[in-house]
Amino acid sequence: MSVISVADIENANGALVISARDILTPLAADRAKELNVRIERSSSVKVSPTSAIPLVPTTLAARPTPAAPPSAKPGSIQPGALSGSLYRRGAPVPPQMRVQGQPVTATRDDRPRAAVIGAGHVGAMTALRLAETSLFSCVTLVDIVPGLAAGLALDMWHSAGLRGFTTRIEGSTDLAALEGASYVVMTAGRPRQPGMSRTDLTGVNAEIVGGVADGIRRYAPRAVVVVVTNPLEEMTHLMAKRTGFPASRVIGMAGVLDSARFCSLIALEGVAKPQDVDAIALGSHGAEMVIPLSLATANGRPLEELIAKDRLAAIVERARDSGAEVVKLLQKGSAYFSPAESAASMLAAMVKGSSPVIAACVQSGGAYGVVNTRVGLPVRLDANGVKEIVTLSLRSVEQAALVEAAKSIAKRISELG
């Protein structure tokens, strides 16, 4: 007697002859249907892949189960017991295969779990980018619209074989799905429309962020939260207050995005590739953005030596307004490719346990002599969120601009209540 496996089916050439006592597993039968492999018993009785094939031949099933020898340990599998390979994944496990006091589970996956709140363009793209890193065991996408997150998650998972990633993607309408998440990305909220400023969004998005923060506190109390929802500084502050999480575990995303925008705009000048431009955007995700040109380089050379002063100033201004520029061009909706990539890169850096110096919206704690508020500063990340605020040498005018940005942000946060 032999057990006919999926491999046997796949190695067959259109037909497979098996003996009367051979066992054809359900998985092998399913594979035979897919490949149109004809199964024939040696008794010349043809077995159609579409017919029901008994898991165990009647003559074998009728045999009494032999008593376990006195030396047998409780729960151990004895000779003659049924093999787990005969059962479909997820089917009930035969009693003789169960290990006492311990459930039978799949191979353990020690990679962390991530969750993304909001299945709009930014959220969906963030979930996909996170999955494509294969750094996570699972990425859960959550949205209140019935079926939206689940449908997008399934569609993304269908591309796993094509893109070569191993992270599972799931979708849900319930914040309880956050349970077990080590990292949460908050993208839910109303996007900007043409003519709207980020502060116009404060009221409606504060209500959304507040409700989600309560869910995160309940279901993912140890998670690091990356906030993408605008207005960025105010929503990051609100997330921290409502969750009660330490300052190091609530981070605003915008600095990575603004830095990337500036570097890509510099590359349009023909002086370097975007990845060869080194610059950092501090302050706010908006009008008070501060890009210290004293630190900006291309292939190691100062940008101020490569690009005229007035031209550099124009590029800085365009970087500040890049979000609004995209909104105006789209007419409906806002940027999502670069914001999603920025958020995903932050989580990837945390999972890897270290990061280069990046800009992020964090609690200043008096760093750089600014008021204690949420503001974009240079930081390093690790698995637990913000590892440290990094001190960079700024010109006096750059330092003054950063202080003024922090004051403006603190005022807006105080008005949030």
C-alpha positions, 0 to 999 in steps of 0.5 A, a space after each residue: 500500500 502506498 500514499 499517492 501524493 500531489 508530487 505523484 500527480 504532478 509527475 504523471 503524464 496524463 494518467 496514473 495507475 495505482 493499486 487497489 489498496 493505494 491511498 489517494 489523498 484529497 489534495 492529490 485528487 484536487 491536483 489531479 482535477 486541476 491537471 486533468 490527470 486520469 487516475 486508474 486502479 490496477 483492477 482496471 476500475 477507472 476513478 474520475 478525479 471529479 468523483 469522491 475518493 475515499 480517504 482510506 480504503 474500506 478494508 483498512 478503515 475497518 481494521 480495529 485500531 491497535 492498542 498502544 504499547 505500554 511504553 507509549 507516551 500519551 498523545 504520541 503517534 503509533 505505528 499504523 496511525 493515520 498520517 497528517 499528510 492525508 488531511 486537507 489544511 484546516 481539516 479536523 486533526 485525528 485524535 491520535 495525532 493531537 498533542 496533549 496540552 498543545 494545539 497543532 499549529 502551522 509553522 511559527 512565524 516570528 516576524 512582527 505584524 503590521 496594520 494600516 488604518 484606512 483603505 484609501 489610496 494612501 492606506 492601500 498603497 502603504 499596505 502593499 509596500 509593507 507586504 512587499 518587504 516580506 519583513 512582516 508575518 501579516 499586514 492587516 488593512 482596516 476600513 469602515 467601508 464593508 468589503 473594501 479592505 478585505 477586497 483590496 487585501 485579497 487582490 494584493 495577495 493574489 500578486 504575491 507569487 508575481 512580486 515574490 513576497 511572503 507577507 500575508 495581507 488581510 482586510 477587516 472593518 473591525 479595529 479588533 483586527 489590530 490585536 497583535 500588531 507591533 506597528 500601526 500606520 494611521 492613514 484614515 481621514 478626509 483628504 485635501 481638496 483643491 483650495 483646502 489647507 491642511 488646517 481646514 481638515 482639523 475638525 473632521 479628522 480629529 474625530 476620526 483619529 480620536 476614535 481610532 486611537 481608542 481602538 489602538 489603545 485597546 487592541 494594540 497597546 504595545 504598538 508603535 504608531 506612525 501617523 500620516 493623517 493631516 494636519 500632520 502635527 495636530 493629528 500626531 499630537 492627538 494620537 499620542 494623547 488619546 492612546 497615552 503611549 510614550 512619545 517614542 511610540 507615536 511618530 508623524 511621517 511627514 519629514 521623510 516625505 518632504 525630504 524625498 520631495 526636495 531631493 527629487 526636485 533637485 534631481 530635475 536640475 541635472 546635478 545628481 540622481 534623487 538617491 544621491 541627493 542628501 537633504 532633510 526637511 524639518 519643522 512642519 509639514 507645510 508653510 513652516 517647513 525648514 530645509 537646512 541648505 547648509 547640510 544639503 549635498 549632491 554626491 557629497 558636494 554642497 548644493 549651494 556650490 552646484 545650484 544658484 541661490 535664487 534657484 535653490 530658494 525656488 526649489 525649497 518653496 516648491 517642495 513646501 507646496 508639493 502636496 498642494 501642487 499634486 492636489 491641484 493637478 489631480 483635481 480630486 484626491 491627493 498624493 499617495 505613492 510617495 506618502 505610502 513609500 515614506 511610511 513603509 520605509 519608516 516601518 521597515 527601518 524600525 523592523 530592521 532595528 536601526 535607521 539612518 538619520 531621518 526627519 519625523 514629527 516627534 515630541 521635541 522635549 526641548 531639543 534644538 531649543 524649541 518649545 516642547 511640542 510635536 515638530 519635525 526633527 532629525 531622529 534615528 528609529 529602532 524596533 521600539 520607535 524613536 531611538 534618539 533625536 539627533 543633533 545637527 549643526 544648523 546655521 543661526 538663521 536655520 535654527 531660528 526658522 525651526 524655533 518659529 515653526 515649533 511655536 506656530 505648531 504649538 499654537 495650532 495644537 493648543 487650539 485643537 483642545 
